[in-house]
Structures are given as C-alpha cells and as structure tokens.
Amino acid sequence: MPESTPDAHRCFTEIVAALAGEPDVSLGAARKGFGAGTLQVGGKIFAMVSSDGAFVVKLPKARVEALEAAGAGRRFDPGHGRLMKEWIAMDAATAGEWLALAREALAFGRGGKR
C-alpha cells in the first residue's frame, strides 16, 4: 500500500485550484462513494485522493509500470483486490510531482497518447 499523508487532501485541493480553469475539467459531485471529490475531464475521472489517503491518477499503462518500477507508487486497487492497469496510487514522498502528474493524467484523459 502506498504511503499516505494527512496532507494529501490539502495537496489535492491545490491541484484542483490549479486545474480549475482548464476546459471541461470539473470536480466530482459531493456525494459519497467512488467519484466523489475527484477531478474529471468530460465526465471521466483522471485524478483523486483514495479512501486511504493516497493521490491517484490515471495514466497510460506503460507510464504506470514505469512509475511503479521507479518506486514512486503502486498500481491502484479500488478495494476489490484487482489492481487497475492504468491507475497508480502515488507515495507521499512524490507529492512535489503530483501537479505535473495530474496535468499528464488530464492530457491522457482528453485522449492523449496511450
């Protein structure tokens, strides 16, 4: 499990503010469950803070594998024991990279290179 930090929600709030002006970017509805408090582009989630406090982004499978191999995080498990191929939960030590990763995830969510 990636290391979580109590600052993940604060960092995520800063990322939301930084990306708020981007076309088609929205914050998921304030409801409970998957999709609440997520960053979305065109209605599709591309970044969020997981229930265990990890910053999670959707990136191409090869990029997720490279980040995991570098020790930056682990493939995301949404709680049913199946690791997601295009989602990575980042370690707290990488917090300085989260905005750049969110921008990368946004580009991927817009149909960027797979």
Secondary structure as GFF3:
##gff-version 3
##sequence-region A 1 114
A	DSSP	alpha_helix	8	19	.	.	.	ID=ss1
A	DSSP	beta_strand	25	27	.	.	.	ID=ss2
A	DSSP	beta_strand	38	41	.	.	.	ID=ss3
A	DSSP	beta_strand	44	49	.	.	.	ID=ss4
A	DSSP	beta_strand	55	58	.	.	.	ID=ss5
A	DSSP	alpha_helix	61	69	.	.	.	ID=ss6
A	DSSP	beta_strand	73	75	.	.	.	ID=ss7
A	DSSP	beta_strand	87	90	.	.	.	ID=ss8
A	DSSP	three_ten_helix	92	97	.	.	.	ID=ss9
A	DSSP	alpha_helix	98	109	.	.	.	ID=ss10
###
